[in-house]
Amino acid sequence: MDEGQRAGRPCPRCGTPMYHRHCKYVCPNHGVIYDCADTFY
Ligand SMILES: [Zn+2]
């Protein structure tokens, strides 16, 4: 299992599917967009 391969939400800025790494969403273009400190998932 490689959870980094699963597309989560699209980036709100560029629409690229973000990586869901642990408790963070990471855009390949923008870096970390959300993390587990935010009540957003
Ligand atoms: Zn982006």
N, CA, C, O and the ligand as a Tripos MOL2 file, in Angstrom:
@<TRIPOS>MOLECULE
protein
  165   163    42     0     0
PROTEIN
NO_CHARGES

@<TRIPOS>ATOM
      1 N           0.8470   -1.1970    0.0000 N.3       1 MET1
      2 CA          0.0000    0.0000    0.0000 C.3       1 MET1
      3 C           0.8790    1.2430    0.0000 C.2       1 MET1
      4 O           1.8190    1.3660    0.7860 O.2       1 MET1
      5 N           0.5610    2.1240   -0.8680 N.am      2 ASP2
      6 CA          1.2960    3.3760   -0.9270 C.3       2 ASP2
      7 C           0.2860    4.5070   -0.9310 C.2       2 ASP2
      8 O          -0.2600    4.8560   -1.9780 O.2       2 ASP2
      9 N           0.0440    5.0590    0.1970 N.am      3 GLU3
     10 CA         -1.0060    6.0730    0.2900 C.3       3 GLU3
     11 C          -0.6510    7.3530   -0.4520 C.2       3 GLU3
     12 O          -1.5310    8.1570   -0.7580 O.2       3 GLU3
     13 N           0.6200    7.5450   -0.7400 N.am      4 GLY4
     14 CA          1.0350    8.7070   -1.5220 C.3       4 GLY4
     15 C           0.5510    8.6620   -2.9600 C.2       4 GLY4
     16 O           0.5330    9.6840   -3.6460 O.2       4 GLY4
     17 N           0.1580    7.4790   -3.4180 N.am      5 GLN5
     18 CA         -0.3130    7.3520   -4.7950 C.3       5 GLN5
     19 C          -1.7830    7.6880   -4.9500 C.2       5 GLN5
     20 O          -2.2610    7.8690   -6.0700 O.2       5 GLN5
     21 N          -2.4900    7.7710   -3.8700 N.am      6 ARG6
     22 CA         -3.9190    8.0360   -3.9780 C.3       6 ARG6
     23 C          -4.1950    9.5130   -4.1510 C.2       6 ARG6
     24 O          -3.7620   10.3510   -3.3600 O.2       6 ARG6
     25 N          -4.9170    9.8000   -5.1900 N.am      7 ALA7
     26 CA         -5.3150   11.1770   -5.4120 C.3       7 ALA7
     27 C          -6.4240   11.5380   -4.4360 C.2       7 ALA7
     28 O          -7.4400   10.8500   -4.3380 O.2       7 ALA7
     29 N          -6.2150   12.5930   -3.7440 N.am      8 GLY8
     30 CA         -7.2410   13.0740   -2.8330 C.3       8 GLY8
     31 C          -8.0550   14.1440   -3.5240 C.2       8 GLY8
     32 O          -8.6540   13.8970   -4.5720 O.2       8 GLY8
     33 N          -8.0810   15.2950   -2.9620 N.am      9 ARG9
     34 CA         -8.8030   16.4050   -3.5440 C.3       9 ARG9
     35 C          -7.9370   17.1180   -4.5610 C.2       9 ARG9
     36 O          -6.7090   17.1080   -4.4650 O.2       9 ARG9
     37 N          -8.5750   17.7270   -5.5210 N.am     10 PRO10
     38 CA         -7.8020   18.5800   -6.4160 C.3      10 PRO10
     39 C          -7.3540   19.8440   -5.6960 C.2      10 PRO10
     40 O          -8.0480   20.3610   -4.8200 O.2      10 PRO10
     41 N          -6.1940   20.3240   -6.0800 N.am     11 CYS11
     42 CA         -5.6910   21.5590   -5.4940 C.3      11 CYS11
     43 C          -6.6400   22.7090   -5.7980 C.2      11 CYS11
     44 O          -7.0470   22.8750   -6.9480 O.2      11 CYS11
     45 N          -7.0010   23.5030   -4.8000 N.am     12 PRO12
     46 CA         -7.9110   24.6240   -5.0320 C.3      12 PRO12
     47 C          -7.3050   25.7140   -5.8990 C.2      12 PRO12
     48 O          -8.0240   26.5680   -6.4180 O.2      12 PRO12
     49 N          -6.0210   25.6920   -6.0570 N.am     13 ARG13
     50 CA         -5.3620   26.7240   -6.8580 C.3      13 ARG13
     51 C          -5.1450   26.3110   -8.2970 C.2      13 ARG13
     52 O          -5.3420   27.1120   -9.2120 O.2      13 ARG13
     53 N          -4.7380   25.0560   -8.5100 N.am     14 CYS14
     54 CA         -4.3720   24.6580   -9.8600 C.3      14 CYS14
     55 C          -5.1430   23.4410  -10.3630 C.2      14 CYS14
     56 O          -5.0360   23.0870  -11.5370 O.2      14 CYS14
     57 N          -5.9120   22.8020   -9.5000 N.am     15 GLY15
     58 CA         -6.7230   21.6800   -9.9410 C.3      15 GLY15
     59 C          -5.9830   20.3670  -10.0500 C.2      15 GLY15
     60 O          -6.5910   19.3470  -10.3750 O.2      15 GLY15
     61 N          -4.6970   20.3620   -9.7890 N.am     16 THR16
     62 CA         -3.9390   19.1240   -9.8070 C.3      16 THR16
     63 C          -4.3250   18.2550   -8.6180 C.2      16 THR16
     64 O          -4.4150   18.7560   -7.4980 O.2      16 THR16
     65 N          -4.5530   16.9720   -8.8350 N.am     17 PRO17
     66 CA         -4.8380   16.0930   -7.7040 C.3      17 PRO17
     67 C          -3.7030   16.1200   -6.6870 C.2      17 PRO17
     68 O          -2.5320   15.9440   -7.0230 O.2      17 PRO17
     69 N          -4.0830   16.3430   -5.4560 N.am     18 MET18
     70 CA         -3.0760   16.4220   -4.4090 C.3      18 MET18
     71 C          -2.7730   15.0400   -3.8640 C.2      18 MET18
     72 O          -3.6120   14.1400   -3.8960 O.2      18 MET18
     73 N          -1.5700   14.8930   -3.3680 N.am     19 TYR19
     74 CA         -1.2030   13.6780   -2.6630 C.3      19 TYR19
     75 C          -1.6950   13.7720   -1.2380 C.2      19 TYR19
     76 O          -1.6660   14.8330   -0.6150 O.2      19 TYR19
     77 N          -2.1470   12.6430   -0.7400 N.am     20 HIS20
     78 CA         -2.5380   12.5880    0.6640 C.3      20 HIS20
     79 C          -1.4560   11.8320    1.3900 C.2      20 HIS20
     80 O          -1.3950   10.6030    1.3420 O.2      20 HIS20
     81 N          -0.6210   12.5620    2.0520 N.am     21 ARG21
     82 CA          0.4870   11.9370    2.7630 C.3      21 ARG21
     83 C           0.2400   12.0710    4.2450 C.2      21 ARG21
     84 O           0.2240   13.1760    4.7890 O.2      21 ARG21
     85 N           0.0490   10.9440    4.8930 N.am     22 HIS22
     86 CA         -0.2420   10.9340    6.3250 C.3      22 HIS22
     87 C          -1.4290   11.8450    6.5850 C.2      22 HIS22
     88 O          -2.5350   11.5260    6.1490 O.2      22 HIS22
     89 N          -1.2580   12.9220    7.2490 N.am     23 CYS23
     90 CA         -2.4030   13.7880    7.5010 C.3      23 CYS23
     91 C          -2.2640   15.1020    6.7530 C.2      23 CYS23
     92 O          -2.7910   16.1280    7.1830 O.2      23 CYS23
     93 N          -1.5630   15.0680    5.6450 N.am     24 LYS24
     94 CA         -1.4030   16.2990    4.8710 C.3      24 LYS24
     95 C          -1.8170   16.0830    3.4380 C.2      24 LYS24
     96 O          -1.6620   14.9940    2.8840 O.2      24 LYS24
     97 N          -2.3410   17.1280    2.8500 N.am     25 TYR25
     98 CA         -2.5400   17.1510    1.4160 C.3      25 TYR25
     99 C          -1.4390   17.9870    0.8040 C.2      25 TYR25
    100 O          -1.2040   19.1310    1.1930 O.2      25 TYR25
    101 N          -0.7720   17.3850   -0.1630 N.am     26 VAL26
    102 CA          0.3600   18.0550   -0.7830 C.3      26 VAL26
    103 C           0.1190   18.1920   -2.2740 C.2      26 VAL26
    104 O          -0.0820   17.2000   -2.9750 O.2      26 VAL26
    105 N           0.1400   19.4180   -2.7500 N.am     27 CYS27
    106 CA          0.0820   19.6670   -4.1780 C.3      27 CYS27
    107 C           1.4800   19.5560   -4.7630 C.2      27 CYS27
    108 O           2.4230   20.1090   -4.1970 O.2      27 CYS27
    109 N           1.6370   18.8600   -5.8760 N.am     28 PRO28
    110 CA          2.9650   18.7580   -6.4880 C.3      28 PRO28
    111 C           3.4930   20.1100   -6.9730 C.2      28 PRO28
    112 O           4.6960   20.2780   -7.1740 O.2      28 PRO28
    113 N           2.6050   21.0460   -7.1540 N.am     29 ASN29
    114 CA          3.0180   22.3660   -7.6180 C.3      29 ASN29
    115 C           3.1840   23.3770   -6.4960 C.2      29 ASN29
    116 O           4.0120   24.2830   -6.5930 O.2      29 ASN29
    117 N           2.4160   23.2330   -5.4480 N.am     30 HIS30
    118 CA          2.3670   24.2550   -4.4030 C.3      30 HIS30
    119 C           2.8960   23.7840   -3.0610 C.2      30 HIS30
    120 O           3.1420   24.6020   -2.1750 O.2      30 HIS30
    121 N           3.0730   22.4960   -2.8950 N.am     31 GLY31
    122 CA          3.4930   21.9810   -1.5930 C.3      31 GLY31
    123 C           2.2980   21.6880   -0.7120 C.2      31 GLY31
    124 O           1.1990   21.4300   -1.2020 O.2      31 GLY31
    125 N           2.5140   21.7290    0.5610 N.am     32 VAL32
    126 CA          1.4460   21.3750    1.4960 C.3      32 VAL32
    127 C           0.3400   22.4190    1.4560 C.2      32 VAL32
    128 O           0.5770   23.6120    1.6450 O.2      32 VAL32
    129 N          -0.8650   21.9430    1.2060 N.am     33 ILE33
    130 CA         -2.0310   22.8290    1.1580 C.3      33 ILE33
    131 C          -2.7810   22.7830    2.4850 C.2      33 ILE33
    132 O          -3.1190   23.8150    3.0650 O.2      33 ILE33
    133 N          -3.0330   21.5610    2.9490 N.am     34 TYR34
    134 CA         -3.7390   21.3910    4.2060 C.3      34 TYR34
    135 C          -2.9720   20.3940    5.0430 C.2      34 TYR34
    136 O          -2.2960   19.5120    4.5130 O.2      34 TYR34
    137 N          -3.0750   20.5330    6.3150 N.am     35 ASP35
    138 CA         -2.5610   19.4640    7.1570 C.3      35 ASP35
    139 C          -3.5200   19.1980    8.2960 C.2      35 ASP35
    140 O          -4.5630   19.8400    8.4200 O.2      35 ASP35
    141 N          -3.1500   18.2450    9.1210 N.am     36 CYS36
    142 CA         -4.0780   17.7500   10.1210 C.3      36 CYS36
    143 C          -4.3660   18.7740   11.2090 C.2      36 CYS36
    144 O          -5.2530   18.5570   12.0350 O.2      36 CYS36
    145 N          -3.6500   19.8640   11.2270 N.am     37 ALA37
    146 CA         -3.9680   20.9330   12.1540 C.3      37 ALA37
    147 C          -5.2470   21.6620   11.7530 C.2      37 ALA37
    148 O          -5.8870   22.3220   12.5710 O.2      37 ALA37
    149 N          -5.6030   21.5290   10.4830 N.am     38 ASP38
    150 CA         -6.8380   22.1150    9.9950 C.3      38 ASP38
    151 C          -7.9600   21.1000   10.1290 C.2      38 ASP38
    152 O          -7.7540   19.9040    9.9200 O.2      38 ASP38
    153 N          -9.0960   21.5590   10.4630 N.am     39 THR39
    154 CA        -10.2480   20.6650   10.5320 C.3      39 THR39
    155 C         -10.8660   20.5430    9.1540 C.2      39 THR39
    156 O         -12.0290   20.8840    8.9380 O.2      39 THR39
    157 N         -10.0790   20.0600    8.2480 N.am     40 PHE40
    158 CA        -10.4890   19.9430    6.8510 C.3      40 PHE40
    159 C          -9.9240   18.6420    6.3370 C.2      40 PHE40
    160 O          -8.7130   18.4260    6.3760 O.2      40 PHE40
    161 N         -10.7910   17.7770    5.8570 N.am     41 TYR41
    162 CA        -10.2910   16.5600    5.2300 C.3      41 TYR41
    163 C         -11.3240   15.8630    4.3800 C.2      41 TYR41
    164 O         -11.0380   14.8210    3.7910 O.2      41 TYR41
    165 ZN         -1.6170   23.4410   -6.7290 Zn       42 ZN42
@<TRIPOS>BOND
     1     1     2 1
     2     2     3 1
     3     3     4 2
     4     3     5 am
     5     5     6 1
     6     6     7 1
     7     7     8 2
     8     7     9 am
     9     9    10 1
    10    10    11 1
    11    11    12 2
    12    11    13 am
    13    13    14 1
    14    14    15 1
    15    15    16 2
    16    15    17 am
    17    17    18 1
    18    18    19 1
    19    19    20 2
    20    19    21 am
    21    21    22 1
    22    22    23 1
    23    23    24 2
    24    23    25 am
    25    25    26 1
    26    26    27 1
    27    27    28 2
    28    27    29 am
    29    29    30 1
    30    30    31 1
    31    31    32 2
    32    31    33 am
    33    33    34 1
    34    34    35 1
    35    35    36 2
    36    35    37 am
    37    37    38 1
    38    38    39 1
    39    39    40 2
    40    39    41 am
    41    41    42 1
    42    42    43 1
    43    43    44 2
    44    43    45 am
    45    45    46 1
    46    46    47 1
    47    47    48 2
    48    47    49 am
    49    49    50 1
    50    50    51 1
    51    51    52 2
    52    51    53 am
    53    53    54 1
    54    54    55 1
    55    55    56 2
    56    55    57 am
    57    57    58 1
    58    58    59 1
    59    59    60 2
    60    59    61 am
    61    61    62 1
    62    62    63 1
    63    63    64 2
    64    63    65 am
    65    65    66 1
    66    66    67 1
    67    67    68 2
    68    67    69 am
    69    69    70 1
    70    70    71 1
    71    71    72 2
    72    71    73 am
    73    73    74 1
    74    74    75 1
    75    75    76 2
    76    75    77 am
    77    77    78 1
    78    78    79 1
    79    79    80 2
    80    79    81 am
    81    81    82 1
    82    82    83 1
    83    83    84 2
    84    83    85 am
    85    85    86 1
    86    86    87 1
    87    87    88 2
    88    87    89 am
    89    89    90 1
    90    90    91 1
    91    91    92 2
    92    91    93 am
    93    93    94 1
    94    94    95 1
    95    95    96 2
    96    95    97 am
    97    97    98 1
    98    98    99 1
    99    99   100 2
   100    99   101 am
   101   101   102 1
   102   102   103 1
   103   103   104 2
   104   103   105 am
   105   105   106 1
   106   106   107 1
   107   107   108 2
   108   107   109 am
   109   109   110 1
   110   110   111 1
   111   111   112 2
   112   111   113 am
   113   113   114 1
   114   114   115 1
   115   115   116 2
   116   115   117 am
   117   117   118 1
   118   118   119 1
   119   119   120 2
   120   119   121 am
   121   121   122 1
   122   122   123 1
   123   123   124 2
   124   123   125 am
   125   125   126 1
   126   126   127 1
   127   127   128 2
   128   127   129 am
   129   129   130 1
   130   130   131 1
   131   131   132 2
   132   131   133 am
   133   133   134 1
   134   134   135 1
   135   135   136 2
   136   135   137 am
   137   137   138 1
   138   138   139 1
   139   139   140 2
   140   139   141 am
   141   141   142 1
   142   142   143 1
   143   143   144 2
   144   143   145 am
   145   145   146 1
   146   146   147 1
   147   147   148 2
   148   147   149 am
   149   149   150 1
   150   150   151 1
   151   151   152 2
   152   151   153 am
   153   153   154 1
   154   154   155 1
   155   155   156 2
   156   155   157 am
   157   157   158 1
   158   158   159 1
   159   159   160 2
   160   159   161 am
   161   161   162 1
   162   162   163 1
   163   163   164 2
@<TRIPOS>SUBSTRUCTURE
     1 MET1         2 RESIDUE 1 A MET
     2 ASP2         6 RESIDUE 1 A ASP
     3 GLU3        10 RESIDUE 1 A GLU
     4 GLY4        14 RESIDUE 1 A GLY
     5 GLN5        18 RESIDUE 1 A GLN
     6 ARG6        22 RESIDUE 1 A ARG
     7 ALA7        26 RESIDUE 1 A ALA
     8 GLY8        30 RESIDUE 1 A GLY
     9 ARG9        34 RESIDUE 1 A ARG
    10 PRO10       38 RESIDUE 1 A PRO
    11 CYS11       42 RESIDUE 1 A CYS
    12 PRO12       46 RESIDUE 1 A PRO
    13 ARG13       50 RESIDUE 1 A ARG
    14 CYS14       54 RESIDUE 1 A CYS
    15 GLY15       58 RESIDUE 1 A GLY
    16 THR16       62 RESIDUE 1 A THR
    17 PRO17       66 RESIDUE 1 A PRO
    18 MET18       70 RESIDUE 1 A MET
    19 TYR19       74 RESIDUE 1 A TYR
    20 HIS20       78 RESIDUE 1 A HIS
    21 ARG21       82 RESIDUE 1 A ARG
    22 HIS22       86 RESIDUE 1 A HIS
    23 CYS23       90 RESIDUE 1 A CYS
    24 LYS24       94 RESIDUE 1 A LYS
    25 TYR25       98 RESIDUE 1 A TYR
    26 VAL26      102 RESIDUE 1 A VAL
    27 CYS27      106 RESIDUE 1 A CYS
    28 PRO28      110 RESIDUE 1 A PRO
    29 ASN29      114 RESIDUE 1 A ASN
    30 HIS30      118 RESIDUE 1 A HIS
    31 GLY31      122 RESIDUE 1 A GLY
    32 VAL32      126 RESIDUE 1 A VAL
    33 ILE33      130 RESIDUE 1 A ILE
    34 TYR34      134 RESIDUE 1 A TYR
    35 ASP35      138 RESIDUE 1 A ASP
    36 CYS36      142 RESIDUE 1 A CYS
    37 ALA37      146 RESIDUE 1 A ALA
    38 ASP38      150 RESIDUE 1 A ASP
    39 THR39      154 RESIDUE 1 A THR
    40 PHE40      158 RESIDUE 1 A PHE
    41 TYR41      162 RESIDUE 1 A TYR
    42 ZN42       165 GROUP 0 **** ****
